[in-house]
Amino acid sequence: MSTDRFNEEKSTYVLRGSDTPDLDAGVAAIRNVLKTLPQRSGVYRMQDARGDVLYIGKARSLKQRVANYTQIKALPKRLQRMVSQTRSMTIVTTNNEAEALLLEAQLIKRYRPAYNVLLRDDKSFPFILLRADTDFPRVQKHRGARRAVGNYYGPFASAGSVNNTLNALQKLFLLRSCTDGFFKTRDRPCLLYQIKRCSAPCVGRIDKAGYAELVGDAKDFLAGKSTQVQAKLGAQMQAAAENMDFELAALLRDRLKALTFVQGTQAINAEGVGDADVFALACKDGLTGIQAFFIRGGQNWGHRSFFPAHTAEVPEEEVLVSFLTQFYEDVPPARQILLDRELGEGELLAQALGDAAGYKVTLSVPQRGDRRRLMEQAKRNAIEALERRLAESTTQAKLLREVAELFDLPEPPDRIEVYDNSHIQGTNALGAMVVAGPEGFRKGQYRKFNIKGNEARTDDDFGMMREVFRRRFARQLEEAPDRDAVGKDGAMWPDLVLIDGGRGQLNAAKSVLEDLGIEDVCLVGVAKGPHHGRDGREVFHMMDGREFQLPVNAPVLFYLQRLRDEVHRFAIGAHREKRAKAIGASPLDEVPGIGPARKKALLMHFGTGRAVRNASLDDLKRAPGVSAGVAQQVYDFYHAR
C-alpha cells in the first residue's frame, strides 16, 4: 500500500536545540506543534534534533492525542525519554482513523523508530502460485510482489511448508513445475513423468481438457475440499478396476495413498475452521513472543514464532495491535483472525484490514469447539517458544560476556561486525560484512562491497580490506559521527570487529582506522590454524600484537567460529552471484545506444562479441537489422580511440 492513497497535509515544526535530551525542550517543541494541529485523524512522527524518527503514532484527533505528550507526569518512563529527545514533528492527515492505522504501520516499517514496537522478521512469506496464463498451468513456489496472473495460495509459514505441499500436489495431481522455457523445448518426458510426479503435457501425454480437470482438483484440494477429491479418486479407481484397467487403478491407488498421507500429517487439527490466521501472545521477563498458525481450507499451512522488538514497558494489547498492523502490511489477511484476547481497537483494526484487502475481515476470540482447542494449542506453543527463546538468550548473554572478557571489552558487545573478501584471481572481487548481536544474526544489516580497486589491485587481499574499511567507516563518520548515532541505512558503530584473516589483514584495517582518526573500535583478526581451522586451532590476532588460541572445546570458540563461517558463507554466495551475472555479460553492453534487439542481431550474425569488435565497418553494415548509423557507432566505439 502506498501513502499516495491518503490525502496528505505534511508540515514539519522544528525547535532548534542541542542533541542532549531535555524534557523542557521536548515539551516546548510539542506545544509549538499543537498551535496549528487540526481536530482530524492522522499520523504523527516525533523526530530528534538530527531529524531521525523516534516514534510514529496514529490518532483519531491529532490535537487531542499529541497534547497528551505534554502531560509529562502521566507518561510512562519510556515515553518521557522519547519526549526529552523530541525536537520536531511531521504530521500527515488522513480521511479516517482506519487509514491512519494502515499508514502508521507502513511508516513504522519504513523508518523503524526506536520507541515503536517493531516486527523483527520482515522476510516475505512464501505462497503457492497456480499460473492461469497458459493452457497447461504451472504450479510453483512464489515470493514477493504478486504480478503474475494466477491463483495464489498462502501465506505458508516457511519454505519447508510450501515444499511439502508442492510435493503433495505433484504426487496427487501430476501438475507440471518446470519453467515455460523448459516446457516448450521438450521432445520427450522428463524424469518427473517417469517417477509419476507429472502428467507430461509438454509432449502430449495428456490433453488440455484432462489437464484442466487435474488443475480443478488441485484447486479444490488447496481450498480445503480434500474429502471431495478423495471421493472422486476412489470412484475413479473403482471404475478402472471394474473395467479391468489395472494400470490406471494402480495409479489412482497411489494418488489416494498420497492424499491419505497428507491428511494424516497435519500436526495441527484445524478441521472445520476453514480459512483463519491464529495468534497467541506470551510475555515473560520483559520478552514477548507471538505464535501464529496459518489455516487455509481446514489445512495447516505451517506456524511461526515472532519476537517483536521494543516491547518493554508496552501494554500487551498495544504490542499485539502494532504487531498485527505491521504483519499484514505485506501479507493478505484471512477472512477470520482468531486471537487469544479482546482488543480495544479490534473493530478499527478489522475495518482497516478489510479496507486494504478488499473483503470483510473479522477478529474474534474463540470460546468453544474446534476454534477454542486450536487457540489453546497456539497459546501452548507461544509459551514454549518464548521459554526456548529465553533459554537461548541466557546462553547468548553468557557467550557475549565471555567475548567481552576475551577481547578486553568494557561490556558485552551489542553489535559485532565480521568482514571477509572473496575473489578468484582478482576477478569479481567483493568484500562482505555480516552483523550479529544479542538476538543473533541481523541479516537485514549485512552489506556487500564491490571492490573498485581504489586501494590496490583486486587480487591484493590487504588492499581490498583497506578499501572495504575506508568505505564503511568513512561513511559512518560522515552520517553518524556520534557513537550512539545511527546512519542512513541503519548502520551503527560496532563494539567489536572480527576480520577473517591474519596479521596482514588486521594491520590493513587498523591503518585505515588510524587515518580516519578512529581509535575506539576493537579489531581482532581470526586466522585459520595449520589445518585451515578444521581442528579448532584458530589464531586470534589482537591490535597490540598479542596472539593466542582457545581450547578446542571452549563454547566461546564455537561461537566465534559460527561468526567467521557466516561471513565466509555470505561472501562466497555474493561472489558466485556476481560471477554468474558477469558470465552473462557481453562486450556490446558497453556500447551506448545499442539495445537488446540490435545486440542480439549482431551476436546472431557474428557469433561472438569479440568478432563484433574485430569486424570492419562494411561487415557491420551488412549485419541484418543494423543500419549504417548504428554500424558506424559500433565501429567508432571500438576503433576511434
ChimeraX attribute file (.defattr): number of C-alpha atoms within 10 A of each C-alpha:
attribute: neighborCount
match mode: 1-to-1
recipient: residues
	/A:1	10
	/A:2	8
	/A:3	14
	/A:4	7
	/A:5	10
	/A:6	16
	/A:7	13
	/A:8	15
	/A:9	11
	/A:10	12
	/A:11	14
	/A:12	12
	/A:13	17
	/A:14	19
	/A:15	18
	/A:16	13
	/A:17	15
	/A:18	13
	/A:19	13
	/A:20	11
	/A:21	18
	/A:22	18
	/A:23	18
	/A:24	13
	/A:25	20
	/A:26	26
	/A:27	22
	/A:28	17
	/A:29	24
	/A:30	25
	/A:31	16
	/A:32	16
	/A:33	22
	/A:34	18
	/A:35	9
	/A:36	11
	/A:37	18
	/A:38	14
	/A:39	14
	/A:40	18
	/A:41	23
	/A:42	30
	/A:43	27
	/A:44	22
	/A:45	23
	/A:46	25
	/A:47	24
	/A:48	26
	/A:49	18
	/A:50	14
	/A:51	14
	/A:52	20
	/A:53	21
	/A:54	20
	/A:55	24
	/A:56	25
	/A:57	20
	/A:58	26
	/A:59	23
	/A:60	20
	/A:61	18
	/A:62	22
	/A:63	19
	/A:64	15
	/A:65	16
	/A:66	19
	/A:67	15
	/A:68	12
	/A:69	19
	/A:70	20
	/A:71	11
	/A:72	16
	/A:73	9
	/A:74	11
	/A:75	14
	/A:76	11
	/A:77	12
	/A:78	12
	/A:79	16
	/A:80	21
	/A:81	16
	/A:82	21
	/A:83	29
	/A:84	20
	/A:85	23
	/A:86	33
	/A:87	28
	/A:88	25
	/A:89	25
	/A:90	19
	/A:91	22
	/A:92	23
	/A:93	27
	/A:94	24
	/A:95	14
	/A:96	16
	/A:97	22
	/A:98	25
	/A:99	26
	/A:100	24
	/A:101	27
	/A:102	24
	/A:103	27
	/A:104	24
	/A:105	23
	/A:106	20
	/A:107	18
	/A:108	23
	/A:109	18
	/A:110	9
	/A:111	17
	/A:112	20
	/A:113	20
	/A:114	16
	/A:115	20
	/A:116	20
	/A:117	24
	/A:118	23
	/A:119	21
	/A:120	16
	/A:121	13
	/A:122	12
	/A:123	10
	/A:124	14
	/A:125	16
	/A:126	23
	/A:127	23
	/A:128	21
	/A:129	21
	/A:130	23
	/A:131	17
	/A:132	14
	/A:133	11
	/A:134	10
	/A:135	13
	/A:136	21
	/A:137	20
	/A:138	20
	/A:139	24
	/A:140	19
	/A:141	17
	/A:142	20
	/A:143	14
	/A:144	11
	/A:145	8
	/A:146	12
	/A:147	6
	/A:148	13
	/A:149	12
	/A:150	16
	/A:151	14
	/A:152	19
	/A:153	19
	/A:154	22
	/A:155	24
	/A:156	24
	/A:157	20
	/A:158	16
	/A:159	16
	/A:160	12
	/A:161	17
	/A:162	23
	/A:163	16
	/A:164	12
	/A:165	18
	/A:166	18
	/A:167	14
	/A:168	19
	/A:169	27
	/A:170	21
	/A:171	21
	/A:172	27
	/A:173	21
	/A:174	23
	/A:175	26
	/A:176	23
	/A:177	19
	/A:178	16
	/A:179	11
	/A:180	13
	/A:181	8
	/A:182	10
	/A:183	19
	/A:184	11
	/A:185	10
	/A:186	13
	/A:187	10
	/A:188	12
	/A:189	17
	/A:190	15
	/A:191	11
	/A:192	17
	/A:193	16
	/A:194	11
	/A:195	9
	/A:196	17
	/A:197	20
	/A:198	24
	/A:199	23
	/A:200	24
	/A:201	22
	/A:202	22
	/A:203	16
	/A:204	12
	/A:205	14
	/A:206	14
	/A:207	15
	/A:208	12
	/A:209	11
	/A:210	13
	/A:211	22
	/A:212	16
	/A:213	12
	/A:214	18
	/A:215	21
	/A:216	14
	/A:217	22
	/A:218	24
	/A:219	18
	/A:220	16
	/A:221	21
	/A:222	20
	/A:223	16
	/A:224	20
	/A:225	16
	/A:226	22
	/A:227	14
	/A:228	13
	/A:229	20
	/A:230	18
	/A:231	12
	/A:232	13
	/A:233	20
	/A:234	17
	/A:235	13
	/A:236	16
	/A:237	22
	/A:238	16
	/A:239	14
	/A:240	17
	/A:241	15
	/A:242	11
	/A:243	10
	/A:244	11
	/A:245	13
	/A:246	14
	/A:247	11
	/A:248	15
	/A:249	21
	/A:250	14
	/A:251	14
	/A:252	20
	/A:253	17
	/A:254	15
	/A:255	24
	/A:256	21
	/A:257	15
	/A:258	18
	/A:259	21
	/A:260	14
	/A:261	12
	/A:262	18
	/A:263	15
	/A:264	10
	/A:265	10
	/A:266	15
	/A:267	11
	/A:268	17
	/A:269	19
	/A:270	22
	/A:271	17
	/A:272	13
	/A:273	17
	/A:274	16
	/A:275	21
	/A:276	24
	/A:277	19
	/A:278	25
	/A:279	24
	/A:280	24
	/A:281	26
	/A:282	21
	/A:283	15
	/A:284	11
	/A:285	8
	/A:286	11
	/A:287	17
	/A:288	23
	/A:289	24
	/A:290	24
	/A:291	24
	/A:292	23
	/A:293	26
	/A:294	24
	/A:295	26
	/A:296	23
	/A:297	20
	/A:298	22
	/A:299	27
	/A:300	23
	/A:301	23
	/A:302	21
	/A:303	20
	/A:304	16
	/A:305	20
	/A:306	18
	/A:307	22
	/A:308	20
	/A:309	19
	/A:310	19
	/A:311	19
	/A:312	15
	/A:313	11
	/A:314	15
	/A:315	9
	/A:316	17
	/A:317	15
	/A:318	15
	/A:319	22
	/A:320	22
	/A:321	18
	/A:322	21
	/A:323	21
	/A:324	17
	/A:325	21
	/A:326	24
	/A:327	18
	/A:328	17
	/A:329	17
	/A:330	16
	/A:331	14
	/A:332	15
	/A:333	26
	/A:334	26
	/A:335	19
	/A:336	18
	/A:337	18
	/A:338	23
	/A:339	21
	/A:340	19
	/A:341	15
	/A:342	11
	/A:343	18
	/A:344	11
	/A:345	11
	/A:346	14
	/A:347	15
	/A:348	15
	/A:349	24
	/A:350	21
	/A:351	20
	/A:352	22
	/A:353	27
	/A:354	19
	/A:355	15
	/A:356	18
	/A:357	16
	/A:358	10
	/A:359	12
	/A:360	16
	/A:361	19
	/A:362	18
	/A:363	21
	/A:364	17
	/A:365	16
	/A:366	17
	/A:367	11
	/A:368	10
	/A:369	10
	/A:370	15
	/A:371	20
	/A:372	15
	/A:373	15
	/A:374	21
	/A:375	22
	/A:376	15
	/A:377	16
	/A:378	24
	/A:379	22
	/A:380	16
	/A:381	23
	/A:382	25
	/A:383	20
	/A:384	15
	/A:385	20
	/A:386	25
	/A:387	17
	/A:388	12
	/A:389	18
	/A:390	16
	/A:391	12
	/A:392	15
	/A:393	15
	/A:394	13
	/A:395	14
	/A:396	18
	/A:397	17
	/A:398	16
	/A:399	20
	/A:400	20
	/A:401	17
	/A:402	18
	/A:403	20
	/A:404	17
	/A:405	13
	/A:406	11
	/A:407	14
	/A:408	11
	/A:409	16
	/A:410	10
	/A:411	13
	/A:412	20
	/A:413	18
	/A:414	14
	/A:415	18
	/A:416	20
	/A:417	21
	/A:418	27
	/A:419	27
	/A:420	28
	/A:421	27
	/A:422	25
	/A:423	20
	/A:424	11
	/A:425	10
	/A:426	15
	/A:427	15
	/A:428	22
	/A:429	26
	/A:430	24
	/A:431	26
	/A:432	25
	/A:433	24
	/A:434	25
	/A:435	23
	/A:436	20
	/A:437	18
	/A:438	20
	/A:439	13
	/A:440	13
	/A:441	16
	/A:442	15
	/A:443	10
	/A:444	13
	/A:445	15
	/A:446	17
	/A:447	17
	/A:448	18
	/A:449	19
	/A:450	17
	/A:451	24
	/A:452	15
	/A:453	15
	/A:454	13
	/A:455	16
	/A:456	16
	/A:457	15
	/A:458	22
	/A:459	17
	/A:460	16
	/A:461	22
	/A:462	20
	/A:463	19
	/A:464	30
	/A:465	29
	/A:466	24
	/A:467	23
	/A:468	27
	/A:469	20
	/A:470	20
	/A:471	12
	/A:472	15
	/A:473	18
	/A:474	17
	/A:475	15
	/A:476	20
	/A:477	16
	/A:478	10
	/A:479	16
	/A:480	19
	/A:481	16
	/A:482	13
	/A:483	13
	/A:484	8
	/A:485	16
	/A:486	16
	/A:487	17
	/A:488	13
	/A:489	9
	/A:490	11
	/A:491	18
	/A:492	19
	/A:493	23
	/A:494	20
	/A:495	21
	/A:496	21
	/A:497	19
	/A:498	24
	/A:499	25
	/A:500	21
	/A:501	23
	/A:502	19
	/A:503	19
	/A:504	14
	/A:505	22
	/A:506	24
	/A:507	21
	/A:508	18
	/A:509	24
	/A:510	22
	/A:511	15
	/A:512	20
	/A:513	20
	/A:514	10
	/A:515	10
	/A:516	13
	/A:517	10
	/A:518	14
	/A:519	10
	/A:520	12
	/A:521	14
	/A:522	17
	/A:523	24
	/A:524	27
	/A:525	26
	/A:526	26
	/A:527	21
	/A:528	19
	/A:529	15
	/A:530	12
	/A:531	10
	/A:532	11
	/A:533	14
	/A:534	10
	/A:535	11
	/A:536	20
	/A:537	19
	/A:538	25
	/A:539	20
	/A:540	23
	/A:541	24
	/A:542	19
	/A:543	14
	/A:544	8
	/A:545	8
	/A:546	8
	/A:547	15
	/A:548	10
	/A:549	14
	/A:550	16
	/A:551	11
	/A:552	13
	/A:553	9
	/A:554	10
	/A:555	15
	/A:556	20
	/A:557	20
	/A:558	15
	/A:559	15
	/A:560	17
	/A:561	16
	/A:562	12
	/A:563	23
	/A:564	21
	/A:565	15
	/A:566	20
	/A:567	25
	/A:568	21
	/A:569	14
	/A:570	22
	/A:571	26
	/A:572	19
	/A:573	14
	/A:574	22
	/A:575	24
	/A:576	15
	/A:577	12
	/A:578	16
	/A:579	17
	/A:580	12
	/A:581	11
	/A:582	12
	/A:583	8
	/A:584	7
	/A:585	12
	/A:586	14
	/A:587	12
	/A:588	22
	/A:589	13
	/A:590	10
	/A:591	16
	/A:592	10
	/A:593	11
	/A:594	16
	/A:595	11
	/A:596	11
	/A:597	10
	/A:598	18
	/A:599	20
	/A:600	15
	/A:601	15
	/A:602	23
	/A:603	17
	/A:604	12
	/A:605	17
	/A:606	18
	/A:607	12
	/A:608	14
	/A:609	17
	/A:610	13
	/A:611	13
	/A:612	21
	/A:613	17
	/A:614	14
	/A:615	16
	/A:616	14
	/A:617	15
	/A:618	12
	/A:619	13
	/A:620	23
	/A:621	18
	/A:622	13
	/A:623	18
	/A:624	12
	/A:625	15
	/A:626	17
	/A:627	14
	/A:628	15
	/A:629	10
	/A:630	16
	/A:631	20
	/A:632	16
	/A:633	17
	/A:634	22
	/A:635	21
	/A:636	13
	/A:637	15
	/A:638	13
	/A:639	10
	/A:640	8
	/A:641	5
